[in-house]
């Protein structure tokens, strides 16, 4: 069988893609995003080609072994789905592409990207046919990025990658328009005075589990806020066993509402739901993670002001990455400057998060059913749902310090945990994309 083989940069240009489309011959092309081809497991190359024939797929990819310090590390990847719109989706370094689809996609490319050529290609291929993930280990490669999952967490918002991210957003937006999932910047108005009466204008919500080292700092930060309206702090403890409940109970302040969850599965989403449906929850529910601290004593006031000034149902601030002792760490301030009112909710389907801290208009949160009962991605799910119809406001100033330490739940995740997290967020995007298509088609 005649098969073409091409090596391209990890972020090739549109010109690079057009060149391989012009040079390919035979039925398939192996596209490798490394300077050297990987070493195949015995029969691995032939296995990919046979499955390409059997399935008729336009793109195939496989699991792999990473070589690290002379050892082999199994590295499974996940199934692609319609919501897999992240430009950093892990296909591995070897893609097998059907040449007829490659040539067609390249011929239809109407933008000249410096970095988004491959992303644009596989988005276009996804509109032509099926992607097949071969859940078998078919090749070996040397692992080049040895950072932990926590260290990679903020790559997509690193200011040094801004030009790259702008291109990726353009490519994703074009794809959403092509598949009927693009939303024009037209939003529902919100009546912030509706939704019932509230004793408190705002509530700072702190879900926690086993945070004895940090929960006291978070509570003190929340209680130190200066406002000209009544607010409270709702701490939801999810069956901590390390002394966290004792720390919470040590605070003698009538503004502190302590919810001790019953045994069972609650996760972060369920803890949030306990807070937003509590009778003392305020009109606006404001996030503070149990290991973080507000940057000053005006955060709650600025949140409430932003809701009213920006006519929005959700507000997202900015934060600073620090160590446990509040010393700034790279990449420093995370402000999600990529967000625009015109296209932010479309680009939200590409990126893995919208920022923090987050504030919500409580009546709307309740009306959409609250948060999914999960321990990852619950905030992203709600933000996507809200942004489908309502404006999200932004505060570009730093609102809290995000402390990175060994106790972070995402400090160093296994590949299986990273895959599970990515698979779930891709599902959220798939469901949201379907909902937006229905909205555009006039269906509810």
VENJOCOR-V364052 format. One record per backbone hydrogen bond with DSSP energy under -0.5 kcal/mol. NH is the residue of the N-H (numbers start at 0). CO is the residue of the C=O. If there is no record, write none. Layout:
BEGIN
NH&CO / NH&CO
END
This chain:
BEGIN
2&0 / 3&27 / 5&29 / 7&31 / 11&8 / 13&112 / 16&12 / 17&13 / 18&14 / 19&15 / 20&16 / 21&17 / 22&18 / 23&19 / 26&1 / 27&1 / 28&96 / 29&3 / 30&28 / 30&94 / 31&5 / 31&29 / 32&92 / 38&139 / 39&37 / 40&137 / 43&40 / 46&42 / 47&43 / 48&44 / 49&45 / 50&46 / 51&47 / 52&48 / 53&49 / 54&50 / 55&51 / 57&129 / 58&129 / 59&95 / 60&131 / 62&133 / 62&135 / 63&74 / 64&138 / 65&72 / 66&140 / 67&65 / 67&70 / 70&67 / 72&65 / 72&70 / 73&71 / 74&63 / 83&80 / 84&82 / 88&85 / 90&88 / 94&30 / 95&59 / 96&28 / 96&94 / 97&57 / 98&26 / 101&97 / 102&98 / 103&99 / 104&100 / 105&101 / 106&102 / 107&103 / 107&104 / 108&104 / 108&105 / 112&110 / 116&11 / 117&11 / 119&115 / 120&116 / 121&117 / 122&118 / 123&119 / 124&120 / 125&121 / 126&122 / 126&123 / 127&124 / 128&124 / 131&58 / 132&130 / 133&60 / 133&131 / 134&132 / 135&133 / 137&62 / 137&135 / 138&62 / 139&38 / 140&64 / 142&66 / 145&143 / 149&410 / 151&147 / 152&148 / 154&151 / 156&153 / 157&154 / 160&157 / 161&158 / 164&160 / 165&161 / 166&162 / 167&163 / 168&164 / 169&165 / 170&166 / 171&167 / 172&168 / 173&169 / 174&170 / 175&171 / 176&172 / 177&173 / 178&174 / 179&175 / 179&176 / 180&175 / 181&175 / 185&183 / 187&388 / 191&189 / 193&190 / 200&229 / 201&229 / 202&283 / 203&231 / 204&202 / 204&285 / 205&203 / 205&233 / 207&235 / 213&210 / 214&210 / 217&213 / 218&214 / 219&215 / 220&216 / 221&217 / 222&218 / 223&219 / 224&221 / 225&296 / 226&224 / 231&201 / 232&254 / 233&203 / 234&232 / 234&256 / 235&205 / 235&233 / 236&234 / 236&258 / 237&207 / 237&235 / 238&236 / 246&242 / 247&243 / 248&244 / 249&245 / 249&246 / 250&247 / 252&250 / 255&252 / 256&232 / 256&254 / 257&255 / 258&234 / 258&256 / 259&257 / 260&236 / 260&258 / 265&263 / 268&373 / 269&265 / 270&266 / 271&267 / 272&268 / 273&269 / 274&270 / 275&271 / 276&272 / 277&274 / 280&277 / 282&199 / 283&200 / 284&359 / 285&202 / 285&283 / 286&357 / 287&204 / 289&206 / 291&288 / 292&400 / 294&398 / 298&295 / 301&297 / 302&298 / 303&299 / 304&300 / 305&301 / 306&302 / 307&303 / 308&304 / 309&305 / 310&306 / 311&306 / 312&390 / 313&390 / 314&358 / 315&392 / 316&356 / 317&396 / 318&333 / 319&399 / 320&331 / 321&401 / 322&326 / 325&322 / 328&320 / 331&328 / 332&330 / 333&318 / 334&332 / 338&335 / 343&339 / 345&342 / 346&342 / 347&343 / 348&345 / 349&346 / 350&346 / 358&314 / 359&284 / 360&312 / 361&282 / 361&359 / 363&360 / 364&360 / 365&361 / 366&362 / 367&363 / 368&365 / 369&364 / 373&371 / 380&376 / 381&377 / 382&378 / 383&379 / 384&380 / 385&381 / 386&382 / 387&383 / 388&385 / 389&385 / 390&187 / 392&313 / 392&390 / 394&315 / 398&317 / 399&317 / 400&292 / 401&319 / 401&399 / 402&400 / 403&321 / 403&401 / 404&402 / 407&404 / 410&407 / 417&413 / 418&414 / 419&415 / 420&416 / 421&417 / 422&418 / 423&419 / 424&420 / 425&421 / 426&422 / 427&423 / 428&424 / 429&425 / 430&426 / 431&427 / 432&428 / 433&429 / 434&430 / 435&431 / 436&432 / 437&433 / 438&434 / 439&435 / 440&436 / 441&438 / 442&437
END
